[in-house]
Amino acid sequence: MVKISFSKIKLRLSFHMQTLDYRLYLVTDRSLCQGRHVLEVIEQAVAGGVTLVQIREKDIHCRQFLEIARQTKSLLTKKQIPLIINDRVDVALAIGADGIHIGQEDMPVEDVRKLVGPSMAIGLSVNTLDQVREANKLQVDYIGVGPIYPTKTKKDAKKPLLAHGFEAISDQSIHPVVAIGGITADNAADVIRAGANGLAIVSDICSADSPQARAQKIIDIIDRERMLTVDGQQ
């Protein structure tokens, strides 16, 4: 594995060199979409600059999940934005998703890799330094670290790491690190400065009056902080 560092902005190579832009990673939640269809929110958010989308649906049956995933895949393919499926390896395989994201209590990474093959990206949720070190031994493409701040979008969320706790954990990863949990336009800069390769955002985009405008605001913050960090090293 190769790790190149520009101060706190770390460029890491994933397991199978899958090219993914982790900068602004939308994670969907239909309950937060203010009555709008989730596809409408996704389309607006992508227009605003979202670079990666994950469909995360914990409370719907398989066929409904599959239909939403298919529609999302069709939309995103036209816009050349990768689609990640949360937890459901079967759904990811059925629709030809670009990746699968799993948690610590889901199917082991080794078994997921056997099922999806080398071309599908695998993301893994981690919360502790020990879990990061274990992830370094696994064939994953990125890790999702969080929660960074208090969040209500995940019922079993662990204690918030805050920016300094995230930095201590992410510094030990050989994989790209996506921060998640309570991240908004107001604190995005702090998390990027702490070393995140990308920000996974749920409610701040899904619940925004204009998902497009909110995504545009956040991607501008991300790009500005990355540029400032790199410029500072020249």
C-alpha positions in Angstrom: 0.0 0.0 0.0 1.1 3.6 -0.7 0.4 6.6 1.4 1.3 10.1 0.3 0.8 13.0 2.7 0.3 16.7 2.1 0.0 17.9 5.7 -3.5 16.7 6.8 -4.8 16.0 3.3 -3.8 12.4 2.7 -3.9 10.7 -0.7 -4.1 6.9 -0.3 -4.5 4.1 -2.8 -7.4 1.8 -2.5 -7.2 -2.0 -2.6 -7.9 -2.5 -6.3 -7.2 1.1 -7.5 -10.8 1.8 -8.0 -11.1 5.5 -8.9 -13.6 7.0 -6.6 -14.0 10.7 -5.7 -14.8 10.7 -2.0 -15.0 14.4 -1.5 -18.7 14.8 -1.0 -20.4 11.6 -0.3 -24.2 11.7 0.0 -25.9 9.0 2.2 -29.6 8.9 1.6 -32.4 8.8 4.2 -35.9 9.0 2.8 -37.3 10.1 6.2 -35.2 13.3 6.0 -36.2 14.3 2.5 -39.0 16.7 3.6 -41.7 14.8 1.7 -39.7 14.8 -1.6 -38.9 11.6 -3.4 -35.4 10.5 -2.7 -34.5 10.5 -6.4 -35.4 14.2 -6.5 -33.0 14.9 -3.6 -30.2 12.9 -5.2 -30.6 14.6 -8.5 -30.5 18.0 -6.9 -27.5 17.1 -4.7 -25.5 15.7 -7.7 -26.3 18.9 -9.6 -24.7 20.8 -6.6 -21.5 18.8 -6.6 -22.0 15.5 -4.8 -19.3 13.1 -6.1 -20.6 9.8 -4.6 -24.0 8.4 -3.5 -24.8 5.7 -1.1 -28.4 4.3 -0.8 -28.9 3.5 2.9 -32.4 2.1 3.6 -32.9 0.2 6.8 -36.7 0.0 7.0 -38.0 -1.1 3.6 -38.4 -4.5 2.1 -36.0 -5.9 -0.5 -38.2 -5.2 -3.6 -38.7 -1.6 -2.7 -34.9 -1.2 -2.0 -34.1 -2.9 -5.3 -36.4 -0.5 -7.2 -35.0 2.6 -5.6 -31.5 1.3 -6.2 -32.2 0.6 -9.9 -33.7 4.0 -10.5 -30.8 5.6 -8.7 -28.2 3.6 -10.7 -29.9 4.7 -14.0 -29.8 8.3 -12.9 -26.2 8.3 -11.7 -24.8 6.4 -14.6 -25.9 9.2 -16.9 -24.1 11.6 -14.7 -21.0 9.4 -14.2 -21.5 9.4 -10.5 -20.7 6.0 -8.7 -23.4 4.3 -6.6 -22.7 2.5 -3.3 -25.2 0.2 -1.6 -25.4 0.0 2.1 -25.3 -3.5 3.7 -27.2 -5.4 0.9 -24.7 -7.3 -1.1 -27.5 -9.0 -3.0 -28.9 -5.7 -4.1 -25.5 -4.3 -5.1 -24.9 -7.4 -7.3 -28.4 -7.3 -8.8 -28.1 -3.8 -10.0 -24.4 -3.7 -10.8 -23.5 -1.1 -8.2 -20.1 0.4 -8.1 -19.6 -0.5 -4.4 -20.9 -1.9 -1.2 -20.6 -0.4 2.3 -20.7 -2.7 5.3 -20.5 -2.3 9.1 -18.6 -4.2 11.8 -21.5 -6.6 12.4 -22.3 -7.3 8.8 -20.9 -10.0 6.6 -17.0 -10.2 6.9 -15.0 -8.3 4.4 -13.3 -11.5 3.1 -16.7 -13.1 2.3 -18.0 -9.9 0.7 -14.9 -9.7 -1.5 -15.4 -13.3 -2.7 -19.0 -12.5 -3.7 -18.5 -9.1 -5.4 -15.1 -9.8 -7.0 -12.2 -7.4 -7.5 -14.0 -4.7 -9.4 -16.6 -3.6 -6.8 -15.5 -1.2 -4.2 -15.9 -2.1 -0.5 -16.3 0.4 2.3 -16.1 -0.5 6.0 -17.4 1.5 9.0 -15.0 1.9 11.8 -15.1 3.7 15.1 -11.9 2.8 17.0 -8.2 2.7 16.5 -8.2 -1.1 16.8 -10.8 -1.3 14.0 -8.7 0.9 11.8 -5.7 -1.2 12.3 -7.7 -4.3 11.5 -9.1 -2.6 8.4 -5.5 -2.0 7.3 -5.2 -5.8 6.9 -8.4 -6.1 4.8 -9.2 -5.8 1.1 -11.3 -2.6 1.5 -11.2 0.5 -0.6 -12.0 3.0 2.0 -13.2 3.3 5.6 -16.0 5.3 7.0 -15.0 6.8 10.4 -17.6 8.2 12.8 -19.7 9.5 14.2 -17.7 12.7 14.2 -20.4 14.8 15.9 -23.7 13.9 17.5 -26.2 12.5 15.0 -29.8 11.3 15.1 -29.7 9.5 11.7 -28.3 6.3 13.2 -30.0 4.9 16.2 -27.0 2.9 17.4 -24.4 5.6 16.9 -21.4 5.5 19.1 -19.9 8.3 21.2 -18.9 11.2 18.9 -15.2 11.3 18.1 -15.0 15.0 17.4 -12.4 16.4 15.0 -9.4 15.6 17.2 -10.5 12.0 17.8 -11.1 11.6 14.1 -7.6 12.9 13.3 -6.0 10.4 15.8 -7.8 7.5 14.2 -7.6 8.5 10.5 -3.8 9.1 10.7 -3.3 5.4 11.2 -5.3 4.3 8.1 -3.7 3.2 4.9 -7.0 3.5 3.1 -8.9 6.6 2.1 -10.9 7.9 5.1 -14.5 9.2 4.8 -15.8 11.1 7.8 -19.5 10.7 8.8 -21.9 11.7 11.5 -23.3 15.1 12.2 -21.3 16.8 9.5 -22.7 20.1 8.1 -21.6 23.1 6.1 -20.8 24.7 9.4 -18.2 22.1 10.6 -17.1 20.6 7.2 -13.9 22.7 7.1 -12.7 21.4 10.5 -13.1 17.8 9.4 -11.3 18.3 6.2 -8.4 20.0 8.1 -8.4 17.0 10.4 -7.5 14.8 7.4 -10.7 13.5 5.8 -10.4 12.4 2.2 -14.2 12.9 2.0 -17.3 13.9 4.0 -20.3 11.6 4.1 -23.4 13.8 4.7 -27.0 12.7 5.4 -29.4 15.2 7.0 -27.6 18.5 6.1 -28.2 17.7 2.4 -31.4 15.5 2.5 -33.3 18.0 4.7 -32.0 21.2 3.1 -34.6 23.4 1.4 -32.3 23.2 -1.6 -30.1 20.1 -1.7 -28.4 21.5 -4.7 -27.4 24.8 -3.0 -26.3 23.0 0.1 -24.2 20.5 -1.8 -22.6 23.4 -3.7 -21.8 25.2 -0.5 -20.2 22.1 1.0 -18.2 21.1 -2.0 -16.8 24.7 -2.3 -15.7 24.4 1.4 -14.0 21.1 0.8 -12.2 22.2 -2.3 -11.1 25.5 -0.7 -9.7 23.7 2.4 -7.9 21.1 0.2 -6.4 23.8 -1.9 -5.3 25.8 1.1 -3.6 22.8 2.6 -1.7 21.8 -0.5 -0.7 25.4 -1.3 0.6 25.7 2.3 3.1 22.9 1.5 4.5 24.4 -1.7 
